[in-house]
Amino acid sequence: MQITRATLLRGAAAALAGLAAPRIATAQPLERLPLTLNWKLQGLHGAFFLAVDRGFFRAEGLNPDIVAGDGSANVVNRLAGGAWQIGLGDIASLVRFNMQNPEKRVKAIYNQTPADLAVVALRGRGITRPEDLRGKLIGAPVGDTAYKMFPAFSAATGVPASALRWEHMAPNIREAMLMQGRVDAITANEGTALFNLKAAGVKVEDMVFLRYGDFGVNIVNIGMMANESFLREKPETVRRVIRAVHRGYAAAIAEPAAALDSLMRRDPLLNRAIEAERLMYSIERMVDQPDVREGGLGFYAEASVQRSIGVIAAAESLTATLAAGDMMDNAYLPPASERRLPAVGRV
């Protein structure tokens, strides 16, 4: 996917000028903010720590306690339980939870990236198209979104899950099992499998991706979310959080090397080269999507959310009715003038 600098320069000067303007500091104590990420530290998480290092949270009167996550489904449960009020998760977990728990919903409030669901194989395994999956052994963690959305892939390709053999495992050994030949293919987010395999020495040209999106299965994916009680009781705090996070994202897009610096300070054992590629992959997907082109960074289009709800509900045989407004709210975003795309910098 090629992103032209001309496209991304649109509104850059105005956006960056607005982002650079310091807010008036308050003498009052900073408000502590527990904030949960979706997974272990990687790539675009650097935007959160860049926001900390540059004082974007402090300018909003906030002292964030940012913790790594262990999967989006657990993030939604954390938020609903009240131990954390705000965090980063995926829409599939959100749709499932909100349909099953209408009395304590969690809502998406800042869009990050579209889903990059895929079936991943290696060259030489005889898999180059969906039909080749028949009879093959597919590795899939039970909580993996690509696995849960496989019925949608089946409906789009005509390859039923029953025509495959399945092996379930912990997420942290999925790519290793593929490399060892213990499974023929895996379900995964492309960005996760791509860089995990690359870090393990697999060449990109030896990877095979059957992308759900190439077969018409397109859903929005990761974004900031919060429980409804927090949104109702502290709307201004939510706006301040999103302002700080947004400034972190915008700064990470414009200066990815700085975001990497902030990430590496939190976990020096990360492979900087791999995380640099993962960051740029995430940035590319974040800025080059229809919703962002329509409404700026962070924006959810109602039609995109409603379409995603339909795909997820059908894939998971969920029968409850859920409108886009039951699970997303753009009211906490900064003004559109501050959400224009900055030019993408270099790592």
C-alpha positions as CSV (number, residue, x, y, z in Angstrom):
1,M,0.0,0.0,0.0
2,Q,1.6,3.3,-1.1
3,I,0.9,6.4,0.8
4,T,2.0,9.6,-1.0
5,R,3.6,12.4,0.9
6,A,1.3,14.8,-1.0
7,T,-1.8,13.1,0.5
8,L,-0.4,13.2,4.0
9,L,0.7,16.8,3.8
10,R,-2.9,17.8,3.6
11,G,-3.5,20.1,6.6
12,A,-0.2,19.1,8.2
13,A,0.9,22.6,9.1
14,A,-2.4,23.5,10.8
15,A,-2.6,20.2,12.6
16,L,0.9,20.3,13.9
17,A,0.6,23.9,14.9
18,G,-2.5,23.1,17.0
19,L,-0.8,20.0,18.5
20,A,2.3,21.9,19.4
21,A,0.4,24.6,21.3
22,P,0.9,24.0,25.0
23,R,-2.1,23.9,27.3
24,I,-2.2,25.9,30.5
25,A,-0.7,23.8,33.3
26,T,-2.7,23.5,36.5
27,A,-1.2,23.7,40.0
28,Q,-3.6,21.0,41.3
29,P,-2.4,17.4,41.8
30,L,-2.4,15.3,38.7
31,E,-5.4,12.9,38.3
32,R,-4.2,9.3,38.3
33,L,-5.4,7.4,35.3
34,P,-5.1,3.5,35.0
35,L,-4.9,2.8,31.2
36,T,-4.6,-0.7,29.8
37,L,-3.1,-1.6,26.4
38,N,-4.3,-4.5,24.3
39,W,-1.1,-6.5,24.3
40,K,2.5,-6.6,25.4
41,L,4.5,-3.6,24.4
42,Q,5.2,-3.2,20.7
43,G,5.1,-0.8,17.8
44,L,2.5,1.8,18.0
45,H,2.3,1.6,21.8
46,G,5.2,4.0,21.6
47,A,2.7,6.7,20.9
48,F,1.4,6.4,24.4
49,F,4.8,6.7,26.0
50,L,5.8,9.5,23.7
51,A,2.7,11.3,25.0
52,V,4.0,10.8,28.5
53,D,7.5,11.9,27.7
54,R,6.4,15.0,26.0
55,G,4.1,16.0,28.7
56,F,0.8,15.7,26.8
57,F,-0.9,13.9,29.7
58,R,0.6,16.2,32.2
59,A,-0.7,19.2,30.2
60,E,-4.2,17.7,30.6
61,G,-3.7,17.2,34.4
62,L,-3.3,13.5,34.1
63,N,-0.8,11.0,35.5
64,P,-1.4,7.8,33.4
65,D,-0.5,4.3,34.8
66,I,-0.1,2.5,31.5
67,V,0.0,-1.3,31.7
68,A,0.5,-4.0,29.0
69,G,-2.5,-6.1,28.1
70,D,-3.1,-9.8,27.5
71,G,-5.7,-9.7,24.8
72,S,-8.6,-7.5,23.7
73,A,-11.3,-9.7,25.3
74,N,-9.6,-9.2,28.7
75,V,-9.4,-5.5,28.1
76,V,-13.1,-5.2,27.6
77,N,-13.7,-7.3,30.8
78,R,-11.2,-5.1,32.7
79,L,-13.1,-1.9,31.6
80,A,-16.5,-3.4,32.4
81,G,-15.3,-4.5,35.8
82,G,-14.2,-0.9,36.6
83,A,-10.6,-1.7,37.6
84,W,-9.6,0.2,34.5
85,Q,-11.9,2.8,32.9
86,I,-10.1,3.3,29.6
87,G,-8.0,1.2,27.3
88,L,-7.1,-0.1,23.9
89,G,-8.9,-3.1,22.4
90,D,-10.6,-4.6,19.3
91,I,-14.1,-4.3,18.0
92,A,-14.9,-8.1,17.9
93,S,-14.5,-8.4,21.6
94,L,-16.5,-5.2,22.1
95,V,-19.4,-6.3,19.9
96,R,-19.6,-9.7,21.7
97,F,-19.5,-8.2,25.2
98,N,-22.0,-5.4,24.5
99,M,-24.5,-7.8,23.0
100,Q,-24.2,-10.1,26.0
101,N,-24.1,-7.3,28.6
102,P,-26.4,-4.5,27.5
103,E,-26.6,-3.2,31.1
104,K,-22.8,-2.4,31.3
105,R,-21.6,-1.6,27.9
106,V,-18.1,-0.5,26.9
107,K,-17.8,2.0,24.0
108,A,-15.2,2.7,21.3
109,I,-14.2,6.4,21.4
110,Y,-11.0,6.7,19.2
111,N,-10.4,4.6,16.0
112,Q,-6.9,3.4,15.5
113,T,-6.6,0.8,12.7
114,P,-8.7,-1.4,10.5
115,A,-8.5,-5.2,11.1
116,D,-5.7,-7.1,9.4
117,L,-7.0,-10.6,9.9
118,A,-5.4,-13.4,7.9
119,V,-4.6,-17.0,7.5
120,V,-0.8,-17.3,7.4
121,A,1.3,-20.1,5.8
122,L,4.8,-20.6,4.6
123,R,6.0,-21.2,1.0
124,G,6.2,-24.9,0.2
125,R,3.2,-25.9,2.3
126,G,0.9,-26.1,-0.7
127,I,-1.2,-23.2,0.4
128,T,-1.7,-20.2,-2.0
129,R,-5.5,-19.8,-2.0
130,P,-8.4,-20.5,0.3
131,E,-9.3,-23.8,-1.4
132,D,-5.8,-25.1,-0.5
133,L,-6.8,-25.0,3.2
134,R,-9.1,-28.0,2.8
135,G,-7.7,-30.9,4.9
136,K,-4.9,-28.9,6.3
137,L,-4.1,-28.5,10.0
138,I,-4.6,-24.9,11.1
139,G,-3.2,-23.5,14.3
140,A,-5.4,-21.0,16.2
141,P,-5.4,-19.7,19.7
142,V,-9.1,-19.9,20.9
143,G,-9.3,-16.2,21.6
144,D,-7.7,-15.1,18.3
145,T,-9.9,-12.7,16.4
146,A,-9.0,-14.2,13.0
147,Y,-10.1,-17.6,14.3
148,K,-13.3,-16.2,15.7
149,M,-14.0,-14.5,12.4
150,F,-13.2,-17.6,10.3
151,P,-16.9,-18.2,9.7
152,A,-17.0,-14.9,7.8
153,F,-13.9,-15.9,5.8
154,S,-15.7,-19.2,5.1
155,A,-18.9,-17.5,3.9
156,A,-16.8,-15.3,1.6
157,T,-14.6,-18.1,0.2
158,G,-16.8,-21.1,0.3
159,V,-14.3,-23.0,2.5
160,P,-16.1,-24.2,5.6
161,A,-14.2,-24.6,9.0
162,S,-15.3,-28.2,9.0
163,A,-13.2,-28.9,5.9
164,L,-10.1,-28.0,8.0
165,R,-8.4,-29.6,11.0
166,W,-7.7,-27.4,13.9
167,E,-5.0,-27.2,16.6
168,H,-5.3,-24.7,19.5
169,M,-2.4,-23.3,21.3
170,A,-1.2,-20.3,23.4
171,P,-0.7,-17.2,21.3
172,N,3.0,-17.0,22.2
173,I,3.9,-20.3,20.5
174,R,1.7,-20.0,17.4
175,E,4.3,-18.8,14.9
176,A,6.9,-21.2,16.3
177,M,4.5,-24.1,15.6
178,L,4.1,-22.9,12.0
179,M,7.8,-22.7,11.5
180,Q,8.4,-26.1,13.0
181,G,5.8,-27.7,10.7
182,R,3.6,-28.7,13.5
183,V,0.7,-26.9,11.8
184,D,0.3,-26.1,8.1
185,A,-1.1,-22.6,8.6
186,I,-2.2,-20.3,11.4
187,T,-4.9,-17.6,11.9
188,A,-3.5,-14.3,13.1
189,N,-3.5,-10.5,12.7
190,E,-1.1,-10.0,9.8
191,G,1.0,-7.4,11.6
192,T,1.5,-9.8,14.5
193,A,2.5,-12.8,12.5
194,L,4.5,-10.9,10.0
195,F,6.9,-9.4,12.5
196,N,7.0,-12.4,14.8
197,L,8.1,-14.6,11.9
198,K,10.5,-12.0,10.6
199,A,12.1,-11.6,14.1
200,A,12.5,-15.4,14.0
201,G,14.4,-15.3,10.7
202,V,11.7,-16.0,8.2
203,K,12.0,-14.0,5.0
204,V,8.9,-12.0,3.9
205,E,9.0,-13.7,0.5
206,D,8.6,-17.1,2.2
207,M,5.4,-16.0,4.0
208,V,1.9,-16.5,2.5
209,F,-1.0,-14.3,3.6
210,L,-4.6,-15.1,2.8
211,R,-6.0,-11.7,3.9
212,Y,-9.6,-11.6,5.0
213,G,-10.0,-8.1,3.5
214,D,-9.0,-9.4,0.0
215,F,-12.2,-11.5,0.1
216,G,-14.5,-8.8,1.3
217,V,-14.3,-9.3,5.1
218,N,-13.5,-5.8,6.3
219,I,-14.1,-4.6,9.8
220,V,-12.7,-1.8,11.9
221,N,-10.4,-3.1,14.6
222,I,-8.3,-1.6,17.4
223,G,-9.2,1.6,19.2
224,M,-9.5,3.4,22.5
225,M,-12.6,2.4,24.5
226,A,-14.1,3.2,27.9
227,N,-16.9,1.9,30.1
228,E,-20.2,3.7,29.9
229,S,-20.2,4.7,33.6
230,F,-16.9,6.5,33.2
231,L,-18.1,8.2,30.0
232,R,-21.2,9.4,31.8
233,E,-19.6,10.4,35.1
234,K,-16.4,12.0,33.8
235,P,-16.9,13.1,30.2
236,E,-14.3,15.9,30.5
237,T,-11.7,13.5,31.9
238,V,-12.3,11.3,28.9
239,R,-11.9,14.2,26.5
240,R,-8.6,15.1,28.2
241,V,-7.4,11.5,27.9
242,I,-8.2,11.4,24.2
243,R,-6.6,14.7,23.6
244,A,-3.3,13.5,25.1
245,V,-3.5,10.1,23.3
246,H,-4.3,11.8,20.1
247,R,-1.4,14.2,20.4
248,G,0.8,11.1,21.1
249,Y,-0.4,9.4,17.9
250,A,0.0,12.5,15.8
251,A,3.5,13.0,17.1
252,A,4.4,9.3,16.5
253,I,3.2,9.6,12.9
254,A,5.3,12.7,12.3
255,E,8.3,11.5,14.3
256,P,8.2,7.7,14.5
257,A,11.9,7.6,15.7
258,A,10.9,9.5,18.8
259,A,8.0,7.1,19.5
260,L,10.5,4.2,19.2
261,D,12.8,6.0,21.7
262,S,10.0,6.2,24.2
263,L,9.0,2.6,23.6
264,M,12.6,1.3,24.0
265,R,13.0,3.2,27.3
266,R,10.1,1.1,28.7
267,D,11.4,-2.2,27.4
268,P,15.1,-2.1,26.2
269,L,15.0,-5.8,25.3
270,L,12.7,-5.2,22.4
271,N,14.2,-5.6,18.9
272,R,14.3,-2.0,17.8
273,A,14.6,-2.8,14.1
274,I,11.5,-5.1,14.2
275,E,9.5,-2.7,16.3
276,A,10.4,0.1,13.8
277,E,8.9,-1.9,11.0
278,R,5.9,-2.9,13.1
279,L,5.4,0.8,14.0
280,M,5.5,1.9,10.3
281,Y,3.1,-0.9,9.4
282,S,0.7,0.3,12.0
283,I,1.1,4.0,11.0
284,E,0.4,3.1,7.3
285,R,-2.8,1.3,8.2
286,M,-3.8,4.0,10.7
287,V,-3.6,6.9,8.3
288,D,-4.6,5.2,5.0
289,Q,-8.2,4.1,5.8
290,P,-11.5,5.5,4.6
291,D,-12.7,6.6,8.0
292,V,-9.6,8.7,8.6
293,R,-9.8,10.2,5.1
294,E,-13.4,11.2,5.8
295,G,-13.2,12.5,9.4
296,G,-9.5,12.7,10.5
297,L,-7.5,10.7,13.0
298,G,-9.6,8.8,15.5
299,F,-12.9,9.1,13.6
300,Y,-15.4,6.2,13.3
301,A,-17.9,6.3,10.4
302,E,-21.2,4.9,11.6
303,A,-21.6,2.9,8.4
304,S,-18.2,1.2,9.0
305,V,-19.1,0.3,12.5
306,Q,-22.6,-1.0,11.6
307,R,-21.1,-3.2,8.8
308,S,-18.5,-4.5,11.3
309,I,-21.3,-5.4,13.8
310,G,-23.1,-7.4,11.1
311,V,-20.0,-9.3,10.1
312,I,-19.0,-10.1,13.7
313,A,-22.6,-11.0,14.8
314,A,-23.0,-13.4,11.8
315,A,-19.5,-15.0,12.4
316,E,-20.2,-15.6,16.1
317,S,-23.9,-16.5,15.7
318,L,-24.9,-13.5,18.0
319,T,-28.6,-12.8,17.8
320,A,-29.0,-9.6,19.8
321,T,-29.5,-6.3,18.1
322,L,-26.8,-3.7,18.4
323,A,-26.7,-0.3,16.7
324,A,-23.5,1.6,16.0
325,G,-24.4,4.1,18.7
326,D,-24.5,1.3,21.3
327,M,-20.8,0.7,20.9
328,M,-19.1,3.9,19.6
329,D,-19.2,7.6,20.3
330,N,-17.2,10.3,18.4
331,A,-18.2,13.0,20.9
332,Y,-14.9,12.8,22.8
333,L,-12.7,13.5,19.9
334,P,-10.7,16.7,19.6
335,P,-12.0,19.2,16.9
336,A,-11.6,18.0,13.3
337,S,-9.1,20.8,12.7
338,E,-6.7,19.1,15.1
339,R,-7.2,15.7,13.6
340,R,-5.9,16.3,10.1
341,L,-3.2,14.0,8.9
342,P,0.4,15.0,9.6
343,A,3.1,14.0,7.2
344,V,4.6,10.6,8.0
345,G,8.1,10.9,9.2
346,R,11.0,8.4,9.0
347,V,12.3,6.0,11.6
